[in-house]
Amino acid sequence: MIVTDLKYFIRELESLLKHYRIANQNEYKQQREQYSIIKSMHSIEKGMSLNEIKIGFGERKVVALMNRLEKYSESGFDCNHESVQMAMCAIAEYIQWHKDKNVLNKDIEKQYEKLMKVFPHNEKSGGTRKCVKSEILDFDCNEFDKVLYSRHSIRNFSDEEVNSEIIMEAVKRANRCPSACNRQPTKVYIVKSMNARKYLADHLQGTGGFAEKCKCFLIVTGSVAAFNFTENNQWLINAGIFVGTLELTLHSSGIASCVINSPLVRSKNINEMRNLFKIPEDEEIVCFIGIGMYPDEFSVPFSKRLPINKIAKEI
């Protein structure tokens, strides 16, 4: 037991060292910069969304973000990436708000105009939008409850193939889940080929003999590059939120699924899988999801959920 625990401790230490290396090596500099730009941009968005906006708020943050964008461009990185488009839109809104109040720092406007030549943008992809309570709450809670309370982990599937477009739409909807500073570090790899499915069925742990019945597997990963070293394991928290939401969007799309846990410390099998499916070094496998279409009738485990007073307490 002690030897096993020691092996896992060593593997966890290796993983931490790998994360530190990724946070500092040039190979992932572009990804790190893109995630950092989103994080900085989101700080400006949050300030603009307050009921009472202070004149001149966040000026240093805006200048710092524009300086970061200049260095990003000088490094030869992708100037059409979504992160810089979001940032430019947020800066544009910040400038317009202060211009309307006749309190705009002209140096900020000049620097923005210079950036516009490098990062032109048309579509509004960052900043804020006005919402109306009656529109935001215009949905049927009972319909959501039907989805929530009818979802189960399914280990029996029909012979019907799973439509890739439906999977993609479910993933798109799941990506609406909360994400730290909107960094969206979770990635999904869709495995449909027979040989790859057989490989996973043979190597995944805890599948209890149902993996070979899965018509497709989803490999969910979290990007370590999205967070600095002081935010260790935030990639895991974000991926967990994503997976919980994805389970609901798959079910609401008529797709049956079951989450298959993955050891978070590296093992021979996990490293082999990473190489086989070409998962980038800056991403960690969080879990696998076996999916298929619902059969007409099936059985599911039915153990009660804990009562609410065992889960939540007002303090």
C-alpha positions in Angstrom: 0.0 0.0 0.0 2.8 2.4 0.9 4.7 1.6 -2.3 1.6 2.2 -4.4 0.9 5.5 -2.6 4.5 6.5 -3.1 4.3 5.8 -6.9 1.2 8.0 -7.2 2.9 10.7 -5.2 5.9 10.6 -7.5 3.6 10.7 -10.6 1.7 13.7 -9.1 5.1 15.5 -8.5 6.1 14.8 -12.1 2.7 16.2 -13.3 3.3 19.4 -11.2 6.8 19.8 -12.7 5.4 19.3 -16.2 2.8 22.0 -15.5 5.6 24.4 -14.3 7.5 23.6 -17.5 4.5 24.3 -19.7 3.9 27.6 -17.9 7.4 28.7 -18.8 8.4 27.1 -22.1 8.2 28.9 -25.4 6.3 26.1 -27.2 3.1 27.1 -25.4 3.7 30.8 -25.3 1.0 31.7 -27.9 -1.7 29.6 -26.1 -0.7 31.2 -22.7 -0.9 34.7 -24.2 -4.3 34.0 -25.7 -5.6 32.8 -22.4 -4.0 35.7 -20.6 -5.6 38.2 -23.0 -9.0 36.7 -22.4 -8.5 36.9 -18.6 -7.4 40.6 -18.8 -10.2 41.4 -21.2 -12.8 39.8 -18.9 -11.6 42.1 -16.1 -12.7 45.1 -18.2 -16.0 43.4 -19.1 -16.8 42.9 -15.5 -16.2 46.5 -14.7 -18.3 47.7 -17.5 -21.2 45.4 -16.4 -21.6 47.1 -12.9 -24.6 49.2 -12.2 -22.4 52.1 -11.2 -19.4 52.5 -13.4 -16.7 54.7 -12.0 -15.2 57.2 -14.4 -11.7 56.2 -15.3 -12.0 52.8 -13.8 -9.5 50.2 -15.1 -7.4 52.6 -17.0 -4.2 50.9 -16.1 -5.7 47.5 -17.0 -6.8 48.8 -20.4 -3.3 50.2 -21.1 -1.7 47.0 -19.9 -4.0 44.9 -22.1 -3.2 47.1 -25.2 0.5 46.7 -24.4 0.1 43.0 -24.2 -1.7 43.0 -27.6 1.2 45.0 -29.1 3.7 42.4 -27.9 1.4 39.6 -29.1 1.4 41.1 -32.6 5.2 41.6 -32.5 5.7 38.0 -31.6 4.1 37.0 -34.9 1.1 35.3 -33.3 -2.4 34.8 -34.8 -3.9 38.2 -35.1 -7.3 36.8 -36.1 -7.6 34.6 -33.0 -10.9 34.9 -31.0 -9.1 36.1 -27.9 -7.8 39.3 -29.6 -11.1 40.0 -31.3 -12.8 39.8 -27.8 -10.2 42.1 -26.3 -10.5 44.7 -29.1 -14.3 44.8 -28.7 -14.1 45.2 -24.9 -11.6 48.0 -25.3 -13.8 49.7 -27.9 -16.7 49.7 -25.5 -14.6 51.1 -22.7 -13.4 53.9 -25.0 -16.9 54.7 -26.2 -18.3 54.9 -22.7 -15.6 57.3 -21.6 -16.0 59.3 -24.8 -19.7 59.7 -24.2 -18.8 61.1 -20.8 -16.2 63.5 -22.3 -13.6 62.0 -20.0 -11.6 59.8 -22.4 -7.8 59.6 -22.1 -6.7 60.6 -25.6 -3.5 58.5 -25.3 -5.7 55.4 -24.9 -7.7 56.3 -28.0 -4.5 56.8 -30.0 -3.1 53.5 -28.9 -6.4 51.8 -29.7 -6.5 53.3 -33.2 -2.9 52.0 -33.8 -4.0 48.5 -32.7 -7.0 48.7 -35.0 -4.7 48.5 -38.0 -3.3 45.2 -36.7 -6.5 43.7 -35.2 -9.5 44.9 -37.3 -12.8 43.6 -36.0 -16.4 43.8 -37.2 -18.5 41.4 -35.1 -19.1 42.2 -31.5 -17.5 39.4 -29.6 -16.6 41.0 -26.3 -17.7 43.8 -23.9 -21.2 43.8 -22.4 -24.8 43.5 -23.5 -28.0 44.8 -21.9 -30.4 42.1 -20.6 -34.1 42.2 -19.6 -35.2 40.1 -16.7 -38.4 39.1 -18.4 -36.5 37.8 -21.4 -33.7 36.1 -19.4 -36.3 34.2 -17.3 -38.5 33.3 -20.2 -38.2 29.6 -19.9 -40.2 26.7 -18.4 -38.5 25.4 -15.2 -40.6 22.3 -15.4 -39.1 21.4 -18.7 -35.6 21.8 -17.3 -36.6 19.7 -14.3 -37.7 16.9 -16.8 -34.2 16.9 -18.3 -32.5 17.1 -14.9 -34.5 14.3 -13.2 -34.7 12.0 -16.2 -30.9 11.9 -16.7 -29.1 8.7 -15.7 -25.8 7.2 -16.4 -26.6 4.8 -19.2 -24.7 1.6 -19.9 -27.0 0.1 -22.5 -27.3 1.5 -26.0 -29.2 0.7 -29.2 -27.5 -0.3 -32.5 -28.2 3.1 -33.9 -25.2 5.2 -34.8 -24.7 8.6 -33.1 -25.0 11.6 -35.4 -21.8 13.7 -35.2 -23.7 17.0 -35.8 -25.8 16.3 -32.7 -22.7 15.6 -30.6 -21.1 18.9 -31.8 -24.3 20.8 -31.0 -24.4 19.3 -27.5 -20.8 20.3 -26.9 -21.5 23.8 -28.2 -24.3 24.1 -25.7 -22.2 22.7 -22.9 -19.6 25.4 -23.6 -22.2 27.9 -22.2 -21.3 26.7 -18.7 -19.4 29.0 -16.3 -15.7 29.3 -17.0 -12.9 31.0 -15.0 -12.6 34.5 -16.6 -14.2 33.0 -19.7 -11.0 31.2 -20.6 -12.8 28.1 -21.8 -9.9 25.6 -21.1 -11.9 22.4 -21.7 -11.4 20.5 -24.9 -13.4 17.5 -26.3 -12.1 14.8 -28.6 -14.7 12.7 -30.4 -13.7 9.0 -31.0 -15.9 7.2 -33.5 -13.7 4.8 -35.5 -14.2 1.1 -34.6 -10.5 0.4 -34.0 -10.1 3.4 -31.7 -13.3 2.5 -29.8 -12.1 -1.1 -29.3 -8.8 0.2 -28.0 -10.5 2.4 -25.4 -12.9 -0.4 -24.5 -10.0 -2.7 -23.8 -8.0 -0.2 -21.8 -10.4 1.9 -19.8 -10.9 1.1 -16.1 -14.2 0.8 -14.3 -16.4 0.2 -17.4 -17.7 -3.1 -16.1 -18.1 -4.7 -19.6 -20.3 -2.0 -21.2 -17.5 -0.1 -23.0 -17.7 -2.3 -26.1 -21.3 -1.3 -26.5 -20.5 2.4 -26.8 -21.0 3.8 -30.2 -18.6 6.7 -29.5 -16.3 8.0 -26.8 -15.6 11.5 -25.8 -12.2 12.3 -24.3 -12.5 15.5 -22.2 -9.3 17.4 -21.4 -8.3 20.5 -19.5 -5.7 23.0 -20.8 -2.9 23.6 -18.2 -1.7 26.5 -20.3 -4.9 28.4 -19.5 -3.7 29.0 -15.9 -0.6 30.2 -14.3 1.3 28.0 -11.8 -0.5 29.6 -8.8 -3.8 28.5 -10.2 -2.9 24.8 -10.2 -5.8 22.5 -10.7 -8.2 25.2 -12.0 -8.2 23.4 -15.3 -9.7 20.4 -13.5 -12.4 22.5 -11.8 -13.4 24.1 -15.1 -13.5 20.8 -16.9 -15.7 19.3 -14.1 -18.3 22.1 -14.5 -18.2 21.5 -18.3 -18.7 17.7 -18.0 -21.7 18.1 -15.7 -23.3 20.5 -18.2 -22.4 18.3 -21.1 -24.1 15.3 -19.5 -27.4 17.4 -19.5 -27.0 18.7 -23.1 -26.3 15.2 -24.4 -29.4 13.8 -22.6 -31.6 16.7 -23.9 -30.3 15.9 -27.4 -31.5 12.3 -27.1 -28.0 10.9 -26.5 -27.4 8.4 -23.7 -24.0 8.6 -21.9 -21.9 7.5 -18.9 -18.9 9.3 -17.5 -15.9 7.1 -17.1 -13.3 8.3 -14.6 -9.7 8.7 -15.5 -6.8 8.6 -13.1 -5.4 12.1 -12.9 -1.9 10.9 -12.3 0.0 9.7 -15.3 0.1 5.9 -16.0 1.4 3.8 -18.9 -2.1 3.5 -20.3 -2.8 7.2 -20.1 0.5 8.2 -21.7 -0.2 5.6 -24.5 -3.6 7.1 -25.1 -2.3 10.6 -25.2 0.1 9.6 -28.0 -2.4 7.5 -29.9 -5.0 10.4 -29.9 -2.4 13.1 -30.4 -3.5 15.0 -27.3 -1.2 18.1 -26.8 1.2 18.0 -23.9 -0.4 21.1 -22.3 -3.7 19.2 -21.9 -4.5 16.7 -19.2 -7.2 14.0 -19.6 -10.0 14.6 -17.1 -12.4 11.8 -18.0 -13.9 9.8 -20.8 -17.6 9.7 -21.7 -19.1 6.6 -23.4 -22.1 7.5 -25.5 -24.8 5.9 -27.7 -28.5 6.2 -28.6 -31.1 5.1 -26.1 -32.6 1.7 -26.5 -36.4 1.3 -26.1 -36.1 -0.2 -22.6 -33.1 -0.5 -20.2 -32.2 -0.6 -16.6 -30.2 2.0 -14.6 -28.7 2.0 -11.1 -31.1 3.5 -8.7 -29.5 4.6 -5.4 -31.2 7.6 -3.7 -29.5 11.0 -3.7 -28.7 12.4 -0.3 -31.3 14.6 1.3 -30.8 18.3 0.8 -30.0 19.0 4.5 -26.9 16.7 4.0 -25.8 18.8 1.0 -26.6 22.4 1.8 -26.6 24.4 5.0 -27.4 28.1 5.6 -24.6 29.7 7.6 
